[in-house]
Amino acid sequence: MVRIALLLILSATAPLAATSLLAEGARLTLTCSVVTACDTGGQCEPGEGPADFIISPNKIDEAGTGTYAVTENDGTPVLAQGLSQLGPFVWKPTEDTRMTLTVTGEDTAVLIRQGTGPDPWAETGLMTCGVSF
């Protein structure tokens, strides 16, 4: 009985601990695999390959709104805007590309890539992820 109560207390406070860690400057690491990829026309197929992200708070308020540094697949960190500590995060890795990443569950996330140039396009990736703080 004591074990069950302890597990319930730990599981209830774990998200709060993770949130406070991120607010204090710890980074969020997502190690993902793209399960499904959809194109602009809504055609979907099985996804390919990994998609890894490191999200580090830059200047955020208590709710997690503010700026973050997002590193994709060991690339160069890019400044992003975030609406909460779990997203959505929006950034432009190039002049004609916009990215939006949102953590959608304990082990899932959605990545949207949008071409913003003369011929707009979009790709949506539904991902399963390992999440760590």
C-alpha positions as CSV (number, residue, x, y, z in Angstrom):
1,M,0.0,0.0,0.0
2,V,2.8,2.4,0.9
3,R,4.6,1.6,-2.4
4,I,1.4,2.4,-4.4
5,A,1.0,5.7,-2.6
6,L,4.7,6.6,-3.2
7,L,4.4,5.7,-6.9
8,L,1.3,7.9,-7.2
9,I,3.0,10.8,-5.5
10,L,6.2,10.4,-7.7
11,S,4.2,10.1,-10.9
12,A,2.1,13.2,-10.0
13,T,5.1,15.3,-9.2
14,A,7.5,14.1,-12.0
15,P,6.0,16.5,-14.7
16,L,6.4,19.4,-12.2
17,A,10.0,18.5,-11.6
18,A,10.7,18.4,-15.3
19,T,9.0,21.7,-15.9
20,S,10.9,23.4,-13.2
21,L,14.2,22.0,-14.5
22,L,13.5,23.4,-17.9
23,A,12.5,26.8,-16.5
24,E,15.9,26.9,-14.6
25,G,17.8,26.5,-17.8
26,A,18.0,22.7,-18.3
27,R,17.6,21.6,-21.9
28,L,15.0,19.4,-23.4
29,T,16.3,16.6,-25.6
30,L,14.1,14.8,-28.1
31,T,15.5,11.6,-29.8
32,C,12.8,10.9,-32.4
33,S,11.9,8.6,-35.2
34,V,9.5,9.8,-37.9
35,V,6.6,7.3,-38.0
36,T,4.5,9.0,-40.6
37,A,5.3,11.8,-43.1
38,C,2.6,13.8,-45.0
39,D,3.0,16.2,-47.9
40,T,1.2,19.4,-48.8
41,G,-1.6,17.5,-50.5
42,G,-2.3,15.3,-47.5
43,Q,-0.7,12.2,-48.9
44,C,1.0,10.3,-46.1
45,E,3.5,7.4,-46.1
46,P,5.7,5.7,-43.5
47,G,8.4,8.1,-42.2
48,E,12.1,7.6,-42.6
49,G,15.0,8.2,-40.3
50,P,15.8,9.9,-37.1
51,A,15.0,13.5,-36.1
52,D,16.8,14.7,-33.0
53,F,16.4,18.0,-31.3
54,I,18.0,19.8,-28.4
55,I,15.9,22.7,-27.1
56,S,17.6,25.1,-24.6
57,P,15.7,28.0,-23.0
58,N,17.2,31.4,-23.7
59,K,14.8,34.0,-22.3
60,I,11.5,32.6,-21.0
61,D,8.9,33.5,-18.5
62,E,7.3,31.3,-15.9
63,A,4.9,29.8,-18.4
64,G,7.8,29.0,-20.8
65,T,6.9,31.7,-23.3
66,G,10.0,33.3,-24.9
67,T,13.1,32.4,-26.9
68,Y,14.9,29.1,-27.2
69,A,17.9,27.7,-29.0
70,V,16.9,24.7,-31.1
71,T,19.5,22.3,-32.5
72,E,18.4,19.8,-35.1
73,N,20.4,16.6,-35.8
74,D,23.7,18.0,-34.3
75,G,23.5,21.1,-36.5
76,T,23.9,24.7,-35.6
77,P,21.6,26.1,-32.9
78,V,18.9,28.5,-34.3
79,L,16.9,31.0,-32.3
80,A,13.2,30.0,-31.9
81,Q,10.1,31.3,-30.3
82,G,8.3,29.1,-27.9
83,L,4.8,29.4,-26.4
84,S,5.4,26.9,-23.6
85,Q,8.2,24.7,-22.3
86,L,6.9,21.9,-24.6
87,G,6.1,24.0,-27.6
88,P,5.1,24.8,-30.1
89,F,8.6,26.1,-31.0
90,V,8.9,28.0,-34.3
91,W,12.1,28.9,-36.1
92,K,13.6,29.6,-39.6
93,P,16.7,27.5,-40.4
94,T,16.9,29.2,-43.8
95,E,15.3,32.3,-45.3
96,D,12.6,30.3,-47.1
97,T,11.9,27.6,-44.5
98,R,9.9,27.7,-41.3
99,M,9.8,24.9,-38.8
100,T,7.3,24.2,-36.0
101,L,7.8,21.5,-33.4
102,T,5.4,20.5,-30.7
103,V,5.7,17.8,-28.0
104,T,2.2,16.2,-28.1
105,G,2.6,13.4,-25.5
106,E,5.0,11.6,-23.2
107,D,6.7,10.0,-26.3
108,T,5.2,11.8,-29.3
109,A,5.9,15.0,-31.2
110,V,4.8,16.7,-34.5
111,L,7.2,18.5,-36.8
112,I,5.9,20.8,-39.6
113,R,8.4,22.0,-42.2
114,Q,7.0,24.8,-44.4
115,G,8.6,26.4,-47.5
116,T,7.8,30.1,-47.5
117,G,9.3,31.0,-50.8
118,P,7.5,31.6,-54.2
119,D,6.4,28.0,-54.3
120,P,5.1,27.2,-50.8
121,W,5.1,23.6,-49.6
122,A,4.7,21.7,-46.3
123,E,5.7,18.4,-44.8
124,T,4.3,17.1,-41.5
125,G,6.2,14.5,-39.6
126,L,4.4,12.4,-36.8
127,M,7.2,11.2,-34.5
128,T,7.8,8.9,-31.6
129,C,10.5,10.3,-29.3
130,G,12.5,9.6,-26.3
131,V,12.3,12.7,-24.1
132,S,14.9,13.8,-21.5
133,F,15.6,16.9,-19.5
